[in-house]
Amino acid sequence: MTASFAVEALAGVKKVDDDQEKHTLTIVFDDKKVTVDAIKEALIKANHRVEGNGELLPK
């Protein structure tokens, strides 16, 4: 399962941009419907490595 697909399946995820060259995901999500921890857990369950805490940008 691709990293994008694993995250897109979560309720509250609005957009996923997968930069395969940089090995990063940019995820736009509704924090009232899904948490950063739930996103990380979905990636780990899909056998993707998660590093750091990510960068949360202001709304």
Residue pairs with C-beta under 8 A, 6 or more apart in sequence:
1 46
1 47
2 18
2 46
3 18
3 25
3 43
3 46
3 48
4 16
4 18
4 25
5 46
6 42
6 43
6 45
6 46
6 48
7 13
7 16
7 25
7 27
7 39
7 42
7 43
8 16
9 42
10 29
10 34
10 38
10 39
10 42
11 33
11 34
12 29
12 30
12 31
12 32
12 33
12 34
13 27
13 28
13 29
13 30
13 34
13 39
14 28
14 29
14 30
15 27
15 28
16 25
16 26
16 27
16 28
17 25
17 26
17 27
18 24
18 25
19 25
19 26
27 39
29 39
36 53
36 54
36 56
40 50
43 50
44 50
